[in-house]
Each structure stands twice: as C-alpha cells, then as structure tokens.
Amino acid sequence: MSKLLPFLLALLCACQTPVTPESFQILEISPREQFTNEPMSVIVRLDQDPRFLVDYGNKSVRMLEEPVLELGSQLVVPLDTYLGHGRFQGTVGPGLEIGLHEARVTLGDGREATFSEAFEVRNPSEQQVLGYWFDSISTQYVNERFPIIIHAEGPNAERFEGRVTVELYRGGVPTGTSARTGRFSKGIGTQDLTIDTPGNYIVVVKDDQGHNATSNAFDVVQKN
C-alpha cells in the first residue's frame, strides 16, 4: 500500500482542474465626463460584489479585489469606497488631457474588464453655464412621444455642448424615469419623453456641476 500512495497522490493532483477566476463586466460608470481643471467623484458599477477580509484584531476591513479604474494610459483611480449593490466609488483628479480615454477596471487578482463607452475630458471653457431653462410644455397625451427643449444659461451658453440628466416627477414625487440627453448644440438640448400614466408632471434637469432647473407643470391625459 505504501508503494501505491505516491502514485495515487500524483493521479489525484493530475485530475484537479485549476480554478479560473470568474470574469466580470462593467455595467455603468457615472458620470463619464469631467473638465480638466477639477476633481470629480465617480461611481463604477460592476456585475458582482466584492469579497472582504475582516481583521478583528485591528478592527479593519479590506476589499480583497482592490479594484482600480484606469483611464487610458494616464491615470489609475483606486475604487476604495464600496457603496453596495456592485457600486464602487473613487475620485478622478484634475489634469487629464482633453479628449476620449478608454476606461478599464482591474482587480487585484489580475482580472480586467473594459467599458464599452469612453470617458471624456472636456475644456473648462465649456463650463460657463449658470443654469438652464425650458420651453413651455403643453398638455400631452398618454403613450405619445413629445420633445423637451432645454436652453443653457450663462455668459457662454451658446457654446455649451455638454449633457444633462432629465428626471420626471409626478405629483412632486420622482417617477424613476431619467435619461441622459445627447450633446447640446449652440446651447440648446432636446430629450424625447413618452409617459404612460395620466397625471400632473414636471421635468427637472441636473448637470454634473450641481446646476438644475425645473419645467412648468403640465398634464398628461388620455386621448379621447
């Protein structure tokens, strides 16, 4: 039996299959653009949660994956704050070159994923926006698409080519409907909406610098 033991151990080792770390995906990076002259907090959402190592002696917790966000070849951003539900937070510092940068997330065990959309760094001169205002929104019909027209406001508003987030409220309560507009053109942006429930609504726009504006209240009714 003692002669067979080395043979059985060698056979057992040969039959074991190396464990391949599970691949992962980047579901969202928000926001995906900033200006060159300011730092910005960014949230990256992955399709999996991290594992944690708890050191009870030192009363500390560490993420085993140690995720980092890489932007092109210029910047590595530690995603060292976990917000739950696959969301990790880090701070992108100022100084990135203007333009598009490939966004990747790498984990401490060597796994890597690339996001499908680029991270964009823009010129600060495009930031000269003090607020926004809407064209008046009239009564609309259920399940019929209609445009929201948004104007930038400020000393260089006609040069603004950024994006804003549109959120829909019903009776003063968020509906959960939100969308990121396309780029403004000559200081004007549009976003199409379709509403499937009658009621009284307003639209709120927000940008990444904290500016916001609210539309007039308008009704959505069933078509006779």
C-alpha positions as CSV (number, residue, x, y, z in Angstrom):
1,M,0.0,0.0,0.0
2,S,2.9,2.4,0.8
3,K,4.2,1.9,-2.7
4,L,0.8,2.9,-4.2
5,L,0.4,6.1,-2.1
6,P,2.8,8.3,-4.2
7,F,1.1,7.0,-7.4
8,L,-2.4,7.8,-6.0
9,L,-1.3,11.3,-4.9
10,A,0.2,12.0,-8.3
11,L,-3.0,10.8,-10.0
12,L,-5.2,13.0,-7.7
13,C,-3.1,16.1,-8.5
14,A,-3.3,15.4,-12.2
15,C,-7.1,15.2,-12.1
16,Q,-7.6,18.5,-10.3
17,T,-8.6,21.3,-12.6
18,P,-7.2,24.8,-11.9
19,V,-9.9,27.2,-10.7
20,T,-10.2,30.1,-13.2
21,P,-11.4,33.4,-11.6
22,E,-14.8,34.4,-12.6
23,S,-14.9,37.1,-15.3
24,F,-16.8,40.3,-14.6
25,Q,-18.4,43.2,-16.5
26,I,-18.6,47.0,-16.0
27,L,-22.3,47.9,-16.0
28,E,-22.0,51.6,-15.6
29,I,-19.6,54.5,-15.0
30,S,-21.3,57.7,-13.8
31,P,-20.6,60.4,-14.7
32,R,-18.4,59.6,-17.8
33,E,-17.1,63.1,-18.4
34,Q,-15.4,65.9,-16.5
35,F,-13.5,69.1,-17.0
36,T,-9.7,69.3,-16.9
37,N,-9.5,71.8,-14.0
38,E,-11.4,70.0,-11.2
39,P,-11.5,66.6,-9.4
40,M,-14.7,64.6,-9.7
41,S,-16.2,61.7,-7.7
42,V,-17.1,58.8,-10.0
43,I,-19.1,55.7,-9.3
44,V,-18.4,52.4,-11.1
45,R,-21.0,49.6,-11.0
46,L,-19.8,46.0,-11.6
47,D,-21.9,42.9,-12.1
48,Q,-20.6,41.4,-8.8
49,D,-20.0,42.3,-5.2
50,P,-16.5,42.3,-3.6
51,R,-15.2,39.9,-1.0
52,F,-13.9,41.3,2.3
53,L,-11.2,40.4,4.7
54,V,-12.1,41.3,8.2
55,D,-9.2,41.8,10.7
56,Y,-11.0,41.7,14.1
57,G,-7.7,42.3,16.0
58,N,-7.1,45.6,14.3
59,K,-10.8,46.3,13.7
60,S,-10.3,46.8,10.0
61,V,-11.9,45.6,6.7
62,R,-10.2,45.3,3.4
63,M,-11.6,44.5,-0.1
64,L,-9.8,41.5,-1.4
65,E,-10.3,42.5,-5.1
66,E,-8.7,46.0,-4.7
67,P,-10.5,47.4,-7.8
68,V,-9.0,50.4,-9.7
69,L,-10.3,52.4,-12.6
70,E,-7.8,53.0,-15.4
71,L,-8.4,55.9,-17.8
72,G,-6.2,55.5,-20.9
73,S,-2.6,55.2,-20.0
74,Q,-2.6,58.4,-17.9
75,L,-4.4,57.7,-14.6
76,V,-5.2,55.0,-12.1
77,V,-8.0,55.7,-9.7
78,P,-8.5,53.4,-6.6
79,L,-12.1,52.5,-6.2
80,D,-11.7,52.2,-2.4
81,T,-15.2,53.0,-1.2
82,Y,-17.9,50.3,-1.6
83,L,-21.4,51.7,-1.8
84,G,-23.3,48.4,-2.1
85,H,-25.0,46.6,-5.0
86,G,-21.8,46.4,-7.0
87,R,-21.1,50.1,-6.8
88,F,-17.6,51.4,-6.1
89,Q,-16.5,55.0,-5.7
90,G,-13.3,56.8,-6.4
91,T,-12.0,60.3,-7.2
92,V,-10.7,61.3,-10.7
93,G,-8.2,64.1,-10.2
94,P,-7.7,67.1,-12.5
95,G,-5.1,67.3,-15.2
96,L,-6.2,64.6,-17.7
97,E,-5.7,65.5,-21.3
98,I,-8.8,66.8,-23.2
99,G,-10.3,64.0,-25.3
100,L,-11.6,60.5,-25.0
101,H,-10.0,57.9,-22.7
102,E,-10.6,54.2,-22.7
103,A,-12.0,53.1,-19.3
104,R,-11.0,49.8,-17.7
105,V,-11.3,48.2,-14.3
106,T,-8.6,45.9,-13.0
107,L,-8.8,43.7,-9.9
108,G,-6.0,42.7,-7.5
109,D,-6.1,39.1,-8.8
110,G,-5.3,40.2,-12.3
111,R,-8.8,40.2,-13.8
112,E,-9.7,43.1,-16.1
113,A,-12.7,44.5,-17.9
114,T,-13.1,47.3,-20.4
115,F,-16.2,49.6,-20.5
116,S,-18.0,49.9,-23.9
117,E,-18.0,53.7,-23.8
118,A,-15.1,56.1,-23.4
119,F,-14.5,58.6,-20.6
120,E,-14.4,62.1,-21.9
121,V,-12.4,65.1,-20.6
122,R,-13.6,68.5,-21.7
123,N,-12.3,72.0,-21.9
124,P,-13.2,74.3,-18.9
125,S,-14.4,77.0,-21.3
126,E,-17.4,74.8,-22.0
127,Q,-18.3,75.0,-18.3
128,Q,-19.6,78.6,-18.4
129,V,-23.2,77.7,-17.6
130,L,-25.1,79.3,-14.8
131,G,-28.3,77.3,-15.2
132,Y,-31.0,76.2,-17.7
133,W,-34.5,77.0,-18.7
134,F,-37.2,75.1,-20.6
135,D,-39.5,75.9,-23.5
136,S,-43.1,75.7,-22.1
137,I,-44.5,72.2,-22.1
138,S,-48.2,72.0,-23.0
139,T,-50.7,69.2,-22.2
140,Q,-49.6,65.9,-23.6
141,Y,-51.3,62.5,-24.3
142,V,-50.6,59.1,-22.7
143,N,-48.1,56.9,-24.7
144,E,-47.4,59.7,-27.3
145,R,-43.8,60.8,-27.6
146,F,-43.0,64.5,-27.2
147,P,-39.9,66.7,-27.1
148,I,-38.5,68.6,-24.1
149,I,-36.4,71.6,-25.2
150,I,-33.7,72.8,-22.7
151,H,-31.7,76.0,-23.0
152,A,-28.3,76.7,-21.3
153,E,-28.0,80.0,-19.5
154,G,-24.8,81.9,-18.9
155,P,-22.1,84.2,-20.5
156,N,-21.0,81.5,-23.0
157,A,-24.2,79.5,-23.0
158,E,-24.3,79.4,-26.9
159,R,-21.0,77.5,-26.8
160,F,-22.2,74.9,-24.3
161,E,-22.0,71.4,-25.8
162,G,-22.4,69.3,-22.6
163,R,-25.0,66.9,-21.4
164,V,-27.6,67.0,-18.6
165,T,-29.8,64.4,-16.8
166,V,-33.5,64.7,-17.3
167,E,-35.8,63.4,-14.4
168,L,-39.5,63.1,-14.4
169,Y,-41.7,63.9,-11.4
170,R,-45.5,63.1,-11.0
171,G,-47.3,65.0,-8.2
172,G,-44.0,66.1,-6.8
173,V,-42.7,62.5,-6.5
174,P,-39.9,61.0,-8.7
175,T,-41.3,58.5,-11.1
176,G,-37.9,56.7,-11.6
177,T,-37.8,57.8,-15.2
178,S,-34.5,59.5,-16.0
179,A,-32.3,59.9,-19.1
180,R,-29.0,61.5,-20.1
181,T,-29.5,63.9,-23.0
182,G,-27.4,64.0,-26.1
183,R,-24.9,66.9,-26.5
184,F,-26.3,70.4,-26.6
185,S,-25.9,72.3,-29.8
186,K,-25.4,76.0,-29.7
187,G,-26.7,75.9,-26.1
188,I,-29.9,74.0,-26.8
189,G,-30.6,70.4,-25.9
190,T,-33.6,68.2,-26.5
191,Q,-34.9,65.0,-25.0
192,D,-37.9,63.0,-26.1
193,L,-40.3,61.6,-23.4
194,T,-43.2,59.1,-23.5
195,I,-45.4,58.9,-20.4
196,D,-47.8,56.0,-19.9
197,T,-49.8,57.2,-16.9
198,P,-52.1,60.2,-16.7
199,G,-51.3,62.9,-14.2
200,N,-49.6,66.2,-13.5
201,Y,-45.9,66.3,-14.2
202,I,-42.8,68.4,-14.1
203,V,-39.3,67.8,-15.6
204,V,-36.1,68.5,-13.7
205,V,-32.7,68.8,-15.3
206,K,-29.4,68.4,-13.5
207,D,-25.8,68.6,-14.6
208,D,-22.5,67.3,-13.1
209,Q,-21.7,70.7,-11.6
210,G,-24.8,71.0,-9.5
211,H,-26.9,73.3,-11.7
212,N,-30.5,72.4,-12.2
213,A,-33.8,73.7,-13.4
214,T,-37.5,72.8,-13.3
215,S,-40.0,73.0,-16.1
216,N,-43.6,74.3,-15.8
217,A,-46.2,71.8,-14.6
218,F,-48.1,70.1,-17.3
219,D,-50.9,67.5,-17.6
220,V,-50.7,64.1,-19.3
221,V,-54.2,62.9,-20.3
222,Q,-55.9,60.0,-22.2
223,K,-56.7,60.8,-25.8
224,N,-60.5,60.8,-26.5
